Amino acid sequence: MKRFTYHAPVLLGNLLIMVAILAGSNSLQARTPVAADAVLSPRAYLPLIASPRAASDNFDMASFIVGDGRLYEVWHSSNNQARHQTQFEGERFYHTKGENTAEWEELWIDDNFVYRGTDSSPGGGLYYTLRDNGQYGSRWSPRHWQVGDIYERNPWVTFYNKSNCQITRQGGQRTWLLFEAYHPKYTFASGITVEEVVVLAWLTALANPPEERYFYARDFGLVGWQNIKGDYSFVSEVHWEGARPDNDREVIHCLDTSDRSAPFRPDYTPFPLDPPYRAK
């Protein structure tokens, strides 16, 4: 599987050798079965992050939102479990959820922002696409920011039916993303402790409590979730390398990937999106 490539400056030869040694050591650790009380150490990929970190630091979201391709289970409060994995296609990566016909979230990163494109996982036989100013993809968060920062988003959201890719609803959606917390270590309800976790909170109004929270762990990607209704999920098992096949990403056969500019619908009157037509 192709790994996401960071655009990092050239380092001195001796530093590269040191990183290679560390990466080899940590990759051996990732092949070992994980006990419930284990601490999962992040692998040594560039860019390096010094430890310990302070919440006042400037954080690079690429280290957390982009997983390294490992497979892990996430338990949901609705009493089901889904296997998660980050998969790569060119400069884009996908959070996949479920080993068979895995639903996915499409993202990519440049020097300044994290972007979202299409998400096949809102449920109800739907998928949605985000656009900024008529162009495919929407800035979801800054790439580099600090705990306490808030980022305003105003994407155009279009929901489609998976069976025929017909529009079911669309409209503008103003929301905010809050960089709520950084944890050097975080223990989930499963008993698994993961090193370096950031918490991003999705706000539908600045005066309201977060509608949802997302937990991203360094080198894993998305490992937990909560919503305002009390639903939640958390990492419940980690598979060592080669123990399971890669997730089989869902294919939406009618999805047009050649030209995904804003749909032209002169007869369509947009209106505010309400549940369940909300896009994070």
N, C-alpha and C positions, 0 to 999 in steps of 0.2 A: 504494500500500500504506500502511495506517495505521501511523504510528510510535508506539511506546510513549511515553506521556506521563509525564514526571516531575512530581511535586508539589513544586515549588520555591517559595521565597518570592519576592515581587515585588522586582525589582531596580530601581535608579535608571535613569532614562532613558538617560543617557550610557553606562552599562555595557551596556545592551541593544543600543545602536547598535554599540558595539565588538564584541560577540559576533556580531552579524549580519554585520559586515564580515569577521570571521575565518571564520565558517561559509561564506560565499560563496567566499572564497579557497580553503579546503580542499576544497569540493565540486568545484571545477574540477580539483584535483589527482586526485580519485578517478575522474575520467573518463579519465585517461591510462593506457594499458597499463602494467603493472608488470613491470619487468625482474627477473631472479632476484636481483640484488644490491641491489634498491631498498629504501629504508627507508619504510615505510608510515606516514604521519603521521595521527594520529587527527583526526577532524573536531571542530569546536568546538561541541559540544552542551552544554547545561546539565545537571548542574552542572559548572562549570569545575574542572579539576584543575591545580594549579600544577606547574611542571616546573623543576628535577628533583624527584622525590619520594624520600622516605626510607622504608626498609623498616619503620621504627618508626611510620609514619603510620597513621591510621585510614582504611581503604579502604571505599568505597561499591561493593558488588558490582554495583549496577545499571549502573555504567559499564563493566563487563567482561562480565557474563553476558548482558546485553541487547544484541544486535547492532543495527545501524541498517538492516538490510534488504539490505545488499550481498551479492553472490554471489561465492563463492570455492570452489576445489576443495581437497579434503582427501585425501591419498594414504594408503592403509592398507598395512601390512606384508604382508597377504595378497595383494598385487599387484592391488589395485583402487582406484578413485578415486570419490569421491562429491561432488556439488556441495552445499554448505551454504548455508543462508540462514535468518535469523530472520524469522518472519512474525508478524503481529499480528491479534488478534481481541478487541476490547474491551480489557480490562485484562490479558488473558492474551497470552503470546507463546509461539512454538513454534520450537525448534531443528529445522529440517528437513534431511534428509540424503538427497540423490538427486533429480535433476531430474524423473524419472518415477516416480510413486507413491512420493513421498518419505516415508520413515519419520520420526517426529517425537517430541520430548519436550516436554510441556506444562509451562510454568512461569508463575508470577506473583510479584509483589513488593508488599509493603506497606512501611510506614515502618520496620519492624524486622526482617523476615525475607524470605528467598527460599523459595518454595514449589514443590513438584513435585506434579503430579496424575497424569496417565496418560502412559505411555511405550510407543510402538508398536514400539520397535527392539531388544528383547532377542533376537530371532531365534527360529527354530523354529516359526514360525507363531503366536507368542504376543504378547500385550501384557499390561502390568500396571498396576495402580492403587495409589496410596499413600493411606493414611488415618491421621489422628491422632484418637484417642478417638471412633472411629465416624464422624467427619466427613471429607468428601472433601478430599484434599490433605494434604500433610505438610510441616512446616518442614524445609527441606534445609540451610540455613545462615543465620547472622545476615546482615543486610544490611550492617551496619557492623562491621568487626572488623579485627584486626591480624595481621600475620605471626606465626606461632607459636601462635595461638589454636586450640583444639580444641572442636568442637561435637558433643555426643552426640545421636543420633537413635534413636527407637524406633517407627517406623511399622508399621502393619498392612499387609502386602503381599498383594495378590490377583492371581494370574496367570490369564488367560483365553485361550481359543482364539479366534483372529481370525475363524474361519469361522462360529462359532455363539455366541460370547461366553459359553460355558460355563466354569465355574471348573475349572482343572486343578490348582492348588495355592494354598494361602494360609497365612499365619502371621505371627507377629511377627518383626521383624528389628532387632536392636540393632547399630548401627554408629556410627562417628565420622567427622567430616570435619575435616581439618587444613588450615589456611591455611599452606601450606608455604613459599611464596616469592613475591616480587615482583621482576620484572625491568623496569627502565626500557626496555631493548631486548632482544629475544631472537631469535637466528638459528636457524631450523629447518634440518633436513637438506636441504631443497629449495634452500637458499641465500637464502630470503626472510627479511628482518629486519623484525620487527613491533615497534612502540613500545608499551610498557606491557602487560605480560603478567603475570597472576597464575596460580599453580599451586595447585590444591586436591587434596589426597590423601584417598582413601577408605580407611578402616581397618576391618577386621572384628574386630580386637582391638587394644587399646592397646599390647601388647607386640610385636605383629607389624609387619613392614614393610608399606607401603601395598599394598593389593590393586590399586588403580588410581590414576592421576593424570590430572587434567584441566587443560588449558591454555586460559585464556580471555584474549583480547586486547581491549583497549579498542575499542569500537564494532564489533568483529567478532562476538563471542560465542565459541563453542567452536572452537578452531583446532588442537588437538592432544590426544593421549591416549596413555597407556601402561598396560600391566598387568604384574602380577608374573611372568607367563609369558614376557615379552619381546616381546609384540605391541605395536604402536604405530601412530600416525597423525600427520600433520602437514600444515599448509597448504602447498599445492604450486603454486597459481596463483590470482590475483585478477582478477576480471573488472571492467572499467570499467562505469559506469552505462549500462544499456540494451543491453549487448552480448549478454546472454542473457535468455530469459524467466524469470519467477519459477518457483520449484520448484512442482510439482504435488503438494500434500500428500495422503498416503494417507488414504482414507476407509474406516473400519471400519463397514460398513452396519448391523450389529446393535448397535453401541455406543449405550447409552442415556445421553444427556447431560441428561435432564430430572431424574433422581433417582439420584444415585450415592452414596447412603449405604451403610454397611457391609452386605454381604449377610448375610441371616439363614439360617444353615445349622446347625440343631440337631444334625444327624446327622454333622457334620463334625468330626473331631478335629484341631486344628492341630498341626503339628510343625515343628521348625526347618527353615528353608530352606537348601538346599545347592545347589551348582552343578548345572544352569545356572539354578536358580530363585533368583537374587539380583538385588536392585534397588538401584541406586546412590542 
